[in-house]
Amino acid sequence: MSKEYTADTIAKWFLTRSSMSPKKLQKMIYYAYSWVLTLMNDNSSDLKNKLFDDEFEAWVHGPVIPSIYAKYADYGYHDIEKYVGEESPKVSADIEDILNQVNDVYGGYTADELESMTHQETPWKNARNGYSPIELCQEEISDRDIYDCYIKRVA
């Protein structure tokens, strides 16, 4: 499944639904990735089913995919316009269901609220272990940490 989509595909999926800042977009993609990883795998030792292969890094403002950051950096704190008139990327029914749930649950939060939420969670905290709150960090967030964190919310 992981080769089927890219982070860019999922970004476009969210942007066909609403405008949002680059920071909020990163967090929406992160939560989509996290929930697909959690709901589409049976245990943390065999995490083959991923939404995409791009890796999240534990940046100061939360989980970030560097290629998505680079693509939308010029927007700064301003919203990326909703992709009006563009068709939403095609995803499987299972993925569409999870993306819709993520959009419903997390879409109402601001970028800053989502950042604060990721800062309370172990995957981001574990990846930033040993770094100060404002120190540059490019450590990858572990899929196992993501799974272990979110599976507790399912049970």
NORNORRA-V879431 format. One line per field, one symbol per residue. phi: phi as a letter, one per 40 degrees, with the letter a starting at -180 (. if undefined). psi: psi as a letter, one per 30 degrees, with the letter a starting at -180 (. if undefined). burial: I if it has 9 or more other C-alpha atoms within 8 Angstrom, else O. A space follows every 50 residues. Layout:
phi = ???
psi = ???
burial = ???
This chain:
phi = .cccbbdcdcdcdcccbacacdccddccccccdcccdccbbcaccacccb cacdbcbccdchcacdccdccbdccfccccccccgcccdcbccccdcccc cccccbccccdcccdcccccccdcccccdgbcdbcdabccccdcccdccc ccccc
psi = effelleeeeeeeeffelllleeeeeeeeeeeeeeeeefglflffiiejl elfkkklilegakkjeeeeeegeffbglkkkkikfkkkkklleeeeeeee eeeeeffflleeeeeeeeffkeeeeefgkfklfgkkkgkkkkeeeeeeef fffe.
burial = IIOOIIIOIIIIIIIIOIIIIIIIIIIIIIIIIIIIIIOOIOOIOOIOII IIIOOIIIIIOIIIIOOIIOOIOOIOOOIIOIIOOOOOOOOOOOIIOIIO OIIOOIIOOOIOOIIOOIIOIIIIIIIIOOIOOOOOIOOIIOOIIIIIII IOOOO
